[in-house]
Amino acid sequence: QVQLVESGGGLVQDGGSLRLSCAASGRTFSTYVMGWFRQAPGKEREFVGYINWDGVGTYYSDSVKGRATISRDNAKDTVYLQMNSLKPEDTAVYLCAAGSVRSISDYQYNYWGQGTQVTVSS
């Protein structure tokens, strides 16, 4: 079992940056693939990126590639999503997830946080 809590969201201006955190507790956090997703009102949950258990392998969606960086610190049981050059279309609730398979599909992740709101204003 893994419990996940996101933080770091807020209001940022167009072109600004945020670093989101996902704090984990529970068993063997370091063995999980960690994914980031986002969901805007009226839209389906969208894949953002993932990072492998060892922190080496990462993969990002085309919509954020070049602007997003995922990292993890297993010693602190924390995963980060650094977002730069934020745009109004990035506005969404951002959720972290844990799973055993590297995947862009939300159904392949087993544990989810509650999400943190990111709002990008013009």
C-alpha positions as CSV (number, residue, x, y, z in Angstrom):
1,Q,0.0,0.0,0.0
2,V,1.1,3.5,-0.9
3,Q,-0.5,6.7,0.2
4,L,0.2,9.8,-1.9
5,V,-0.3,13.5,-1.1
6,E,0.4,16.2,-3.7
7,S,1.3,19.8,-2.9
8,G,2.8,22.8,-4.5
9,G,0.0,23.9,-6.7
10,G,-1.3,27.4,-6.9
11,L,-1.8,30.4,-9.1
12,V,0.9,31.3,-11.5
13,Q,1.2,33.7,-14.3
14,D,1.5,32.7,-18.0
15,G,5.1,31.8,-18.5
16,G,5.8,31.1,-14.9
17,S,7.0,27.9,-13.1
18,L,5.9,25.6,-10.4
19,R,7.3,22.6,-8.7
20,L,4.8,20.1,-7.5
21,S,5.6,17.5,-4.9
22,C,4.1,14.1,-4.2
23,A,4.9,12.8,-0.8
24,A,4.5,9.0,-0.3
25,S,4.1,6.8,2.7
26,G,3.7,3.1,2.9
27,R,5.5,0.1,1.7
28,T,8.4,0.0,-0.7
29,F,7.9,3.3,-2.3
30,S,11.1,3.0,-4.2
31,T,9.9,0.0,-6.2
32,Y,7.0,1.9,-7.9
33,V,6.8,3.7,-11.2
34,M,5.5,7.1,-10.4
35,G,3.3,8.9,-12.9
36,W,1.8,12.4,-13.1
37,F,-1.6,13.1,-14.6
38,R,-3.8,16.1,-14.9
39,Q,-7.5,16.7,-15.3
40,A,-9.3,19.8,-16.2
41,P,-13.0,20.3,-15.7
42,G,-15.0,18.6,-18.4
43,K,-12.0,16.8,-19.8
44,E,-10.6,13.3,-19.4
45,R,-7.6,12.6,-17.3
46,E,-4.5,13.3,-19.3
47,F,-1.1,11.7,-19.0
48,V,1.8,14.1,-18.2
49,G,4.8,11.9,-17.5
50,Y,6.3,9.1,-15.5
51,I,9.6,8.2,-13.9
52,N,10.9,4.7,-13.3
53,W,11.6,3.3,-9.9
54,D,15.3,4.0,-10.1
55,G,14.8,7.6,-11.2
56,V,16.6,7.2,-14.5
57,G,13.9,6.5,-17.1
58,T,11.4,9.2,-17.8
59,Y,8.8,9.8,-20.4
60,Y,6.6,12.8,-21.1
61,S,3.6,13.6,-23.2
62,D,4.0,15.8,-26.2
63,S,2.0,18.6,-24.6
64,V,4.6,19.1,-21.8
65,K,7.8,17.7,-23.3
66,G,10.5,20.2,-22.9
67,R,8.7,22.1,-20.2
68,A,8.3,19.4,-17.6
69,T,10.8,17.5,-15.6
70,I,10.0,14.6,-13.2
71,S,12.4,13.6,-10.6
72,R,12.3,11.5,-7.4
73,D,14.1,11.2,-4.2
74,N,13.5,7.8,-2.8
75,A,15.3,8.7,0.5
76,K,12.6,11.3,1.1
77,D,9.8,9.3,-0.4
78,T,9.0,12.2,-2.7
79,V,8.4,12.7,-6.4
80,Y,8.6,16.1,-8.1
81,L,7.1,17.6,-11.2
82,Q,8.8,20.8,-12.3
83,M,6.8,22.7,-14.8
84,N,8.2,25.7,-16.7
85,S,6.8,28.0,-19.3
86,L,3.3,27.4,-18.0
87,K,0.4,28.2,-20.2
88,P,-3.3,28.8,-19.4
89,E,-4.0,25.5,-21.0
90,D,-1.9,23.8,-18.3
91,T,-4.6,24.7,-15.8
92,A,-5.8,21.5,-14.2
93,V,-5.8,19.4,-11.1
94,Y,-2.5,17.5,-11.1
95,L,-2.4,14.0,-9.6
96,C,0.4,11.7,-8.9
97,A,0.1,8.0,-9.1
98,A,2.0,4.8,-8.3
99,G,2.1,1.6,-10.3
100,S,4.2,-1.4,-11.2
101,V,4.3,-0.8,-15.0
102,R,5.7,2.1,-17.0
103,S,2.6,3.3,-18.7
104,I,0.8,6.3,-20.1
105,S,-2.6,4.8,-19.2
106,D,-4.2,5.8,-16.0
107,Y,-5.7,2.3,-15.4
108,Q,-2.3,0.8,-15.0
109,Y,-1.6,2.8,-11.9
110,N,-2.7,1.4,-8.6
111,Y,-2.6,4.3,-6.2
112,W,-3.6,7.9,-6.5
113,G,-3.3,11.1,-4.6
114,Q,-6.1,13.6,-4.2
115,G,-4.5,16.1,-6.5
116,T,-3.3,19.7,-6.4
117,Q,-4.8,22.6,-8.3
118,V,-2.6,24.5,-10.8
119,T,-4.1,27.6,-12.3
120,V,-2.2,29.6,-14.9
121,S,-3.5,33.1,-15.6
122,S,-2.8,35.3,-18.5
